[in-house]
Amino acid sequence: MFMAIESATKRWTRKDLERFPADGNRYEVLDGELLVTPQAALTHQIVAVRIASALHVYCELHGVGVTTGPGAVIFGKNELQPDCEVLPPGSVKRGNTWEDVPCPLLAVEVLSPFAVSRRRDLDAKRKAYLGLGIAVYWVIDHEARRAHVWSGGRAERIVSDVLTWQPDPAVAALEIQLEDLFRLPDSDD
């Protein structure tokens, strides 16, 4: 009851996140609003790990960035935690905190089935990430078996076959087959 009343009146900051328990929920703050997302479903996590794995292998091979998942994007009093992100090369040093690293090159959210979470990922978080100058934002919809892609200031593209990312034109693009991304383990699906 306390949080419901407080969240309706309080302007939250990322400093407030320190007092929340490690209870499986994801706590984020955007423009004074507390965003609480329940622990992700199993299929959500499988998709997030597959994306992070593909990005990690690609980034390591080509030296184009550092993959984390989940990550943190901190700006002002805000903190968002994308399911996966790629930080610029050389931005991670021993002793770094999330406040020390620059904005990611790519931020990825995997949609949850909760309507409020879907709206946040597709609207509020999209505006925040793109407004910060993050070059590419992916929202992965494993239920609909597609990805929403924003890149280079262009309008949204819906991808249903191959998701591509090419942070350096001198390097071949990463290609992720969505069919493989969405396949359940030990399944013909």
N, C-alpha and C positions, 0 to 999 in steps of 0.2 A: 504494500500500500504506500509506503514512504516514497519509493522510487517513482511510482505512477504520479503522485501529487507533485513531487519535486521536479520530475522531468517535464511537466506541463508548464512550470513557471521559471525554472532555472536556465540560465545561459551556461551551458557546459563548456569546459575547456579540456584539452588533453591532460592537463594536470589532474583533473578529477578521475581519470582512468586508473590512476594508481590505487585508488581505494576499492576497486571492484575485485571480487574474488575470482580465482582461477576455477570457474565452474563450468567450463565448456562453451560458454557463450562468447561471441566476439563483440567487444565494445569498441566503438569508434565515435569520433566527434566531428561534425561538419557544420560550420556556421552556427555554433551554439547548440545544435541539436544532438542529443545522445542517440546513436544508432546501435541497437542491440539485435544481434542475429544469433539464433540458437545454433548449437553444434551442427555442423554440416552432415548431411546424409552420406552414406557409404558411396553411392554412385557419384556424388559431387566430388568427394575426395579422390576417387579413382581417376576421374577426369582431370582434376587439378594436378595430381601427381604426374599423370602422363604428359600434360602440357609443360610442367616444370622440367620434367626429364628431357623432353625433346629440346626445349630451349637451352637447358644446361649443356647438353652434348654439342649443340650447334655453337653456342657462345664459346665454349672451351676450345672447340676445333678451330674456330675462326678468330678468336680473341676480340670479339665484338661486345662483350659485356659480362656481367655476373648475375646469375639467376638466383633468386630467393623465392621462397614460398612457404607460408605466406610472408608478406613483406610489410613495410610501413612507409607511408608517404606523409611526412610531417610538414605542415606549413602554417605559420601563425599559431593560433590556439587549436588548430585542427589536426586530427590524425585519422587517416584512412588505412585500412589493412587489406590490400588486394590479395587475392588467392595466390597470385604469382606476379613477379615483376622482374624486369631486367634493368640492372643499374649500369651506368656507363663504365667502360674499362678504366681501371685505375682508381675507382672511387672508393674502394674498400681497403682500409688500412687497419692494422692491429690496433685495438682500442677504440675504433669508431663506434659511435652510437647512431641510431637512426637519424638523429638531428644533424649528424655530420655528413651524410651522403646527399648527393644532388638528386633531383627528380629522376625517376626511372625513364628509360627510353621506351619501355613498353609496360603497360599495366594490364592485368588480366583478372577478370571476375568470372566465376562460374555461377550461373544463376541457381538460386535455391527455389523451392516450390512456393515459398511464402510470397504473397502478393506485394507486401510492403518492401521486401528485400528486392524483388524484381524491379519495382519502381525506382528504388534507390540506385541500383546498379545501372539501369538504363537511362536515368535522368540526372539525379543530383550528383552521383559520383562521376558520371560522364562529364558533366559540366565542370566539376572541380578538376578532374584529371586534365582535361583538354585546356581548361583555363590556366593551369599551371605550366602549360607548354609541353606536356607529355605527348610525344610524337604519335604514338599508336596506342589505342585502347581497344581491347577485345572483351566482349561479353559472350561467354560460351553458354548456350542453351542446350543442355544435353537431353532435355525432355523433347524439344522440337527438332533436335539433331541438326543444329545450325549455329553459326556464330554471327554476332553483330560486330562490325569492324568500322572504326573511325581512324583515319590516318591522314597526316599532312593537311589538316584543316578541311578535308573533304567531307561531304555528307556521308551518312551511314550507308554501308554496304552490307547486305545479307549474304553470307557465304554458306553453301550447303555441300560443298564437295572438298575443296582443298584450301586450307588456311595457309597463307604465305606471309613471310616477314623478311625484309631485306634492309637491315639497318645501314649497310655499307654497299654501295653499288659495285664495288670492286670484288665483292664476295657473292657467291651463288646464294640465292634465296633459300630460306628454310621453308619446307613444304610439309604440312601436317595433314594427312588424309583424315577427314572427319569421320569417315566410316570406321577407321581403326581406333580413333580417339573414343568413340562412343560404344564400341564393342564391349560387352560385359565379359569378365574373365570366365573361362570355361564355358563359353556360350557361342552359339552360331549367330547370335543377334548382331 
